[in-house]
């Protein structure tokens, strides 16, 4: 690979390409195309973008012999010391020799751009697999638990490594575990947060000799932050790196996969003991996720002590699928067009316990910005899990809205959710039920709203500078669908744009002329949302609108056209919008402290 062949790189912001400005979207497409072309010039084919993370982008490339490789590019817009982590990742991964850890082929540095070339683990990452299948069967969870635990034993056995120290992966989570459905094997990937451990499992320094001990810095951690949705308290709070970190990632991963969630934080309400797992494993995960550090360590030790028993446990030959009873309705329609779902949530501030965000302010890590910006800091664990559960819905092709009201006697939920892929209904309904259960476990009064829209329908209006108005192009329009079956309007059950008054979390104020149009729109029977996002040079109009009274199509279209004509009257920056459900069909749920226990049967043959 020569400098001539790989020269220019640009990484855009971490968001759907359909939400980027035209200029940024074009740059990102050009960058992806450039990488693919240059990998092809090097003799690789079947090149495509595999995924992206906080530190880099990953491409697939096959050689002529059919071997599959991964090419990981560091994000060029990160500080140099963060980009240099790719070299550290290459070094550590090269030192590890295990069949479930992809082999490094070569690390390249071309100008400022780092590129890590390695073998590709066969299969699908477990985050994607979880979205396809929902909560994974207990039999598969046990299999994954045993394999990952054996991998961790390899990492912590200092005699097996050149530096004679344990290694810490530092970022164990479902998306970093690749599962091969053909043979049931799992592989641990993405070593970007890996380090040599400063402490062993007993909390003793891993320094090998007096010189090593004198040169080691036991005042400061060498650990990377990892994904804050999955790492444990010691790693989150800047503790010295230890194999215990990966125990926490393992426990959080098993819990998330067994429950069909995307984080560890829901374990107090949706407990590991409620997921139909074998009792020995459920109670061990519960202990590992405990708030008590001593319990966490004891449970981790117990897991490794019982590994042989777990490995030989008698389980059903056919995977056990958990029965799901829908708690709120989900409408399912056949796939009609590509949907890039984005979740917009408002009225979140009441979920915060405090506004103190200093506890993580000293950590220099891009993951912090990615996960803890806006509202997650200051929330309790169940509140974080609830917000993460709503966000998980955005991984499905779905549009609609949610309005959740917490009162003293329980939780009131209005919803309208339409899924455009019937094959995902089991997984999606499970994700919706998780959100409801977590809402039941929140004891406070307030309102949360969420709109789910297709980013491919987002309108973009740009301007040269802040001294000129936003003006829509003549060909631009706000799209809407018309219901196949007219829905007769019942004024008594109508949902309004204006039910909850001004949203305290929205900072954009519409002028009177725009509000007058919204009031006219509100009087027309429809469902959906319309959200205005105003940046200094870029205005976005996100929407999902379904007209339920076809006779009003012309009037509805006229109102939407008028909104675009009034764009020059909108001043200031921020986000604001309105959501309208088709009608009120409120579901009530009592508060809960946790879900009831449910364990795997002692004899799976007599279920």
N, C-alpha and C positions, 0 to 999 in steps of 0.2 A: 504494500500500500504506500503510495508516494504522496508527497505534499501537493504535487500537481493535481492529483485526483480528488482530494478532499480539501476544500478551501473555505467555503462560506457557510456559516450556520446562523440560524435565527430561531429562537424558541419564544413562542408567544405565551400569553398568560394562561393559567390553568383554568380553562372554561371551554364550553362547547364552541366549536368553530363558528357555529351559527349565531353566537352572541358577540363575536369579535367585530370590530369595525371592518369595513371592506378592505382597507389597506393592510391591517394586521392579518386578516383571514388569507389574503392573497400571499403575504409573506410566508405564512405558515405552510400553505399548500406548496409554494415554491421550494421551501426548505425540505419538506418531506419528499418531494419529487427529486430534488437534488441528491439527497441521501440514497434514495432508491437507484437513481441512475448511476451513481458512483459505485455502489455495491455491485451493480450489474457489470460495470467496466472491470471490476476486479474478478469477474467470473462467477458471481453468484446470481441465482435466479429465484423466482417466487419471493421477491422482496416485498415486504409490506410492514407498516407500522404495527408492532405488537401491542404497545401500550406506552404510557408515560407516568412518571412519578414526580416526586418533589425535586429530585436531583437530575433526572435525565429522561431521555426517550430511548425506546428499545425497538429495534428492527429485526425481522426474520430474514434469513438468507440461506438458500440451499446450494450445495456444490454439485458438481456433475456426478458424483458418486451417490447422491441422494442423502448425504448427511446434512442435518439441519443445524444452523448456527444462530446465535443471537449476537447482535451488535448494539452495544449500549453507548449512547452519546451523552456526554455531560451537558447540562444546560449552560449555554455560553453567556447568559445574562446573570449568572450567579457570581458572587465574589470569588476571586481566584482560589482562596484557601478552601472554599467549599467545592469548587470544581476539582481541586487536587485530590478530593476524597476518592475519586474514581481510580486513581493510581493505588491508593491504600487498599481499596476493595479488591483490585486485581492481585495485589501482593498477598493478601490474606487468603483469598480464594485459591490461589496457586499453591499455597502451602498445605491445603486440605486434600486428603486423598480418600474419598468415600464415594461409593457407587451412586449415592443419592444426592451428591453435590456436583453440579455441572463443572466440567473441566475448563480451565482458562486456556485459550489457544495463544493469545497475544494481547498486549496492551500497546496502543499506539498513541503518540502525542503529535498532533499536526498543528503547528502554530499554537493557539490557545485551546484547541479542541481535543479533549481526551476521548478515546474510543476503546472500549473493552470488547474483545472478540472472544466468545466462549461457545461451548456446546449448548444446544437447547434441550431442556428437560422435556421428555415426551408427555403429552397430555394437556389438561386444561387446569388453570388455577382454580383453587377451591372457592374463591369468592364468586367467580363466574358460575361454577358448578352449583353453588348454593343458590344463586339467583334463578337458575334453571329448574332446580329440584325442590327448593324450599328446605325445611329442616331435614338434615340427613339422617338416615336410619341409624339406630343404636349400633347395629352390627358394623356399619362402616365407621362410625365414630370410634369404636373400640380398636378397629384395625388401624386407623389414622393415629390414635393415641399411642399405640405400641410402637409403630414405626418412627414417629417423631421423638418419642422418649429414647429409643435406641440411638437415634441420630444425636440427641443431646448428650448421651453417655459417651459417644465418640468425641464430641467437642470438648467435654470436660475432662477427658483422660489425657493428662499432660504428657504421658509417656509415648503417646502416638503422634506427637507433633514436634517439628524441628526445634521450636523455641522452648520446648518442655514446659509450656504453660497451657492452661485451658483457654479455649476460644469462646467468644460470645457472639452470636448472630446479631442480636440486638433489635430485630424487627420481625419476629415471628407473628404472622397473621395469615388469614386465609388466602389473600392474593399472592403471598410469597410461598405458598405450598402448591406444587403442581401434582395433579392426580392423574395417573394413567389408568383409565377405565378397563383396559384390556387385561392387565395383570394385577390391578389393585395397589400398585406401588406408588409411594409419594416421594417427591423431591423437594429439597429446600433451596430456594433461589433468592436472588437480590441480596447480596452481601454488602450493600452500601453502608450499613450501620455496624458492621462487624469490627471487633477489636480483640486484642489479647486481654484476658481477664486480669484485673489488678488484685482481686481477692478470689480465693477458692470457695467451695460451698460451705466451709466452716467459718468463713470470714477472716481467714488468715492470708497474709500477703503471699503472692505467687512468686516473689523474688527468689531466684535460684541460689544466689550467693551474696557475699557481703558487698561486692562491687555493684551488683544488680540492685541490691536493697538501697545502697547509698544514692544510686542514680534515679531510682524510681520516685515518682511524685505521688505520695499518698494523701496529699492535701486536696488534689484536684482530680476529678473523674476524667477518664479518657473516653467515656461512653458517648455514643451518639444518642439522640433523643428517641429515634424510632417513631412509630405511629402511636400517638397518644390515645387512640381508641382501643389499643391492645396492650401497651406496656404497663408494667406494674408500678406501684408507688415509689419504690426505691429508685428505679430508673428515671421516673418522671421528676423526682425531687433532686436529681443530680448526685445520687450515691455512687461510690466507687464500683466499677464494672465487675460483675460476678456472674457465674453460670446461673445464679438464681434469677437473673433478668429473663433468661430464656424459658425458665419454668413458668414465669408469669405469662409470657407470650403464648406458650403451649396451652395453659389453662384457659386463657381468653379465647384462643382460636377454637378449641374444642367446644367451649360454651357457645360461641357465636354460631358455629356450624350446626350444633345440635338444636339450637333454638331458632335458627333462620334469621339472625340479626347481623348487624355490621359493626358491633362494638361489644365491649365487655360490661358496659355500665348498667345493663338491665337486670343483673343477677340477683338483686334483692327482691324484685317483684316476680320476674320469670326465673325462678330459682333453678339451678342445675338438677335439683331433686324432683322437678315437675316435668322433666323432659322425656321420661320413659327410658332413661339410661340404666344399665346395671347399677345396683345400689353402691357397690364398692367404688365405681368410677364417679358416680354422681356426687357422693359425699366427699370424695377426694378433690374434685374440681371446686366444690363449694368451699372447702377449706383453703384451697390455693387462692381463691378470690376473696378471702376474708379480709376485713379491715385490720385484723390483728396480725402483726408481722410474725410472731412466734407460731401462730396457727398456719400461716402461709408456708413457713419453712417445714413444719412437721408434716403437713399434707404433701409437700413436694417430696420429702424423704420417703413418705409412705408410698407414693406413686411408684418410685423406682424400686422400692422394696417388694411391691406386689406385681411387678411387670411380668414375671413368669406366670402368675395366676391369671392375669389379664390375657396373656398370649394364648393360654390354653382353655379359656372360658368356653363353655358350651353355649352356642348361640344358634338361632334359627338359620337354616340354609337360605331361605328367601328373606330379603330385607323387610323389616317391619316398617310400614308406612303409617305415620300418625294420622288419625282421623281429624279433620278440621271442620268445625261447625262455624259458618260465617256469622260474625258478630254484627257487622254492618254490610249492606248489600254492595256487591261489585257487579257492574254490567260488563258483559264480554261481547265484543264484536269481532268479526273477521278482519284480518289485516288488510288495510286499504292503501296505505302509503307509509313511507319511512317516517318514524316519529322519534324525535330527539327530545325526550322529556326533561324539563327543568322544573324544579320545585321552588316556589317562592313562598316563604312563610313570613307572616307579620304578627304583630302583637306578642312578640316573644319576651319582652323585657320583664313581664311579671313573673317569668319562670326563674329569674335570677335571684339568688339569695343575697348577693352583695355585688358591688361594682369593683371590688378589690382585685386587680389583675396583676399585682406585683409579684406573686409567688413564682411566676415563670419568666419574669421580665429579663432576668440576667442570662437566659439561655440563648445562645446565638445559633439558631437553627431554623431552616426554612420550613420544617414541619410545623413549627409553632404557629407561623403565620397561616399555614394551610388549614389547620384544624381548629385553632383557638381564637381566630379573629372574630369580631362581632360579639356574639352572645354566649358562647359556651363557657368562658371563664365566669366564675361566680355562680354557676348552676350546681345543684346537687346531682348525684349520679343518676337518679331516676329521670330527672329533667333532661340531662344530657342524652340518656338512652332514648327518651321520647323524641327529641329533636332528630337524633340519628335515625330513628325508626321512620319518621316522616321523610327524611332525606332518602332513605333506602327505596321508597316508592318511586323515586325519580329514575331508578335503574330499569324500570319497566316501561313499555310503550303505553302510557296511560295519560289521560287528560281528565280534568275535573276540579273538584274543590272540597275542602273540609272546613267546618266551623265547629270548634270544640269549646264548650263552656264548662268551667269547673264551678260548682256551687257547694254549699255545706253538705247537702244531702247526696251528692254524687256528681256524675259527669254526663253532660248532655251533648250528643254528637249529631250534627247535620252533615250529610255527605252526598256527593255525586261523583262516583269514580267509574270511568269506562276504560277497560283494558282492551288493547287492540292485538292481542295474541292469545287465543284460548288455551294454547299449550302451556302457558305460564300461569294459569289461573290458580292452581294449587299453591304455588310459591307466593303469588301475589296476595292471595287471601290470607295466607299465613303471616305475611308481612303486615297486612292491615290489622289482623287480630293482635299481633304483638304490640302495635301502636295503641290499640284500644286498652289492652291490659296495662301497659305502662302509664297511660292516661289515668286509669283507675287507681294507680299507686301514687298519684300526685295529690297532695292534700293542701290546696290553696285555692283562692277564688280568682277567676280571671278568664280571659278569652284568648284562644289561639286560632288563627286562620291560615290556611295554606291553599295556594292555587297551583295546579299542575298544568303546564302548557307545552306545546310543541315549539321548540326553539327554531325549527325550520320556517315557521310562520312569522318570526319576529321581523318587524320593519325597522330599517336603519335609515336615519336621516342625519347627515353630517354637515358641518359648517367649517369655514376657514378659521374663524376665531370667535371669541365671546362677544364681540361688538356687533355681530350680524345675527339676524334671526334664523331659527330653524325653519326651513321651507321644504315641504314634501314635494317630491318629483310628480309630474302630472300622471305618470303611469302607476304610482303607488296607491294601494288601497288596503284597508283592514279586512282580512278574510273572515268569512263566517259560513257555517253549515246550516242547512235547513232540515229539520226533522222530517223523516219519512212519514211518521204518524203524527198528525196534529195533536197537540196536548191542550185540552180545554182548560182554560185558566180559571182557578178558583181564588178570588181576591182574598178570602180568609186564610188561605194557605200560601199566599205568595211570599217569596223571599225578596228582600230589598237590598239594594246596594248600600243603603244608608242606615242599616239596623243598629250598628254599634258606634255610630258617631266617628269622630276623628281618631285615626290610628296613631298612637303616641310614637310608634317606631318609624313612621313615614314623614319625611322632611320636605317633600315637594308640595307646594300649594298651588292648586289650580285657580285661575282667574274666574270671575263670575260667569263669563260667556261660556267657558268650557263646562262649568258645573251645570249650567242650564241645559246643555246637550246631554250630560249624564242623567239628569232628571227625566228627560224625555226618553232616553234609552231604558231607564229603569221601569218606565210604564209599559214597555213592550215585553210580552212574555218570552223570555229566553233564559238560557243558562250559560255559565262560563265566567271568564274574567278578562279584564283589560288592565294592563299595568304600564305606566310610563316611567322610564328610567332615563334621567337627564344627567349627562356628563358634560364637561366644558365644551367639547367639540362634537359630541356624539349623542344623539337621542335614540332610544330604542323603545318600540311599542310592542310589548309581549301580549299575546291574546289567545284565548280559546273561546269561541262564541258559537252557540247553537241556538238558532231561532226556533221557537216551539209553536209559533203562530205564522204559518206560511203566508197568510193574507197580509201580514205587515212587512213583507220582505222589502218593498220599495222604501217605506218609511225608515226601516232599520238601516238599510244601505245608505240612505240620505243622512242619517245621524252620524254614522261612522265617517262618511265623507266630510261632514262638517267639522268633526274633530281634527281631521288632518288639515283642513283650511285654517283652523284656529291655532296651529302650532306656533306661529310667530308671537302669540300672546303669552306663551308659557315662559316664565322667567325663573331663575334660580336653578339649583342643582338638587338631586336627590331622587327618591323613588316614591311613587304613590299609585294606587289603583283601586279597583273595585271588583268584587266577586258577587256572583248571583247564582244561587242554587235553583233548580227547576221549581221546587216547592218545599214546604216544610214537612219533613218526615222524621222528626227528632227521635233518636234512640237514647234511652236512659240506662246508665250503668252505675251500680253502687261502687263506692270506694273499696279497695282491697289492700291488705298488707302484703300478701304474696299469693301465688297460685298454689293449689293443693299438691302434695307429693304424688308422684306417679313414677314407679320404678319398673324396670324390665322384669318380666316374670322369671321366677326361679327355674321353672322348667318350660322353656320356650315351645316345647312340643304340645303343651296343653293350654294354649292361649285362649 
